[in-house]
Amino acid sequence: MTCLAIFLYAAGSLLAVQYSHEIGEGRLSIGTVALALFWPVTIPFVWCWGIVETVIEAVRS
């Protein structure tokens, strides 16, 4: 089970680096490294923030 968890974390980290590398125009930044290391926390946080912004915009209009 531990090996599976490590594998999933490593695979998620690689996908996070690839995604942030693509949206960062090929530059490796502190944000990219942070996303790669802490993706189990940052990605849901960003999704939730996007939902909150969408709701705020819907209420404003």
C-alpha positions as CSV (number, residue, x, y, z in Angstrom):
1,M,0.0,0.0,0.0
2,T,2.9,2.4,0.8
3,C,4.4,1.7,-2.6
4,L,1.1,2.5,-4.3
5,A,0.8,5.8,-2.4
6,I,4.4,6.8,-3.3
7,F,3.8,5.9,-6.9
8,L,0.6,7.9,-7.1
9,Y,2.2,10.9,-5.4
10,A,5.2,10.8,-7.8
11,A,2.9,10.4,-10.8
12,G,0.8,13.3,-9.7
13,S,3.9,15.4,-9.1
14,L,5.1,14.7,-12.6
15,L,1.7,15.6,-14.1
16,A,1.6,18.8,-12.0
17,V,5.1,19.8,-13.2
18,Q,4.1,19.1,-16.8
19,Y,0.9,21.1,-16.5
20,S,2.5,24.1,-14.9
21,H,5.4,23.9,-17.3
22,E,3.0,24.2,-20.2
23,I,1.0,27.1,-18.8
24,G,4.3,28.8,-17.7
25,E,5.6,29.0,-21.2
26,G,8.4,26.5,-20.5
27,R,9.8,28.2,-17.5
28,L,10.4,26.4,-14.2
29,S,9.4,28.6,-11.4
30,I,8.9,28.5,-7.6
31,G,5.2,28.1,-8.3
32,T,5.9,25.0,-10.4
33,V,8.1,23.4,-7.7
34,A,5.5,24.2,-5.0
35,L,2.7,22.7,-7.2
36,A,4.8,19.6,-7.8
37,L,5.5,19.1,-4.1
38,F,2.2,20.1,-2.6
39,W,-0.2,19.2,-5.4
40,P,-2.6,17.2,-3.2
41,V,-3.3,20.4,-1.3
42,T,-2.8,23.1,-4.0
43,I,-4.9,21.7,-6.8
44,P,-8.1,21.2,-4.7
45,F,-7.5,24.7,-3.2
46,V,-7.2,26.2,-6.7
47,W,-10.4,24.4,-7.8
48,C,-12.3,25.6,-4.7
49,W,-11.0,29.2,-5.3
50,G,-12.3,29.0,-8.9
51,I,-15.7,27.9,-7.7
52,V,-15.8,30.7,-5.2
53,E,-14.8,33.3,-7.9
54,T,-17.5,31.9,-10.2
55,V,-20.2,32.2,-7.5
56,I,-19.0,35.8,-6.7
57,E,-19.2,36.8,-10.3
58,A,-22.6,35.2,-10.7
59,V,-23.9,37.1,-7.7
60,R,-22.5,40.4,-8.9
61,S,-24.2,40.1,-12.3
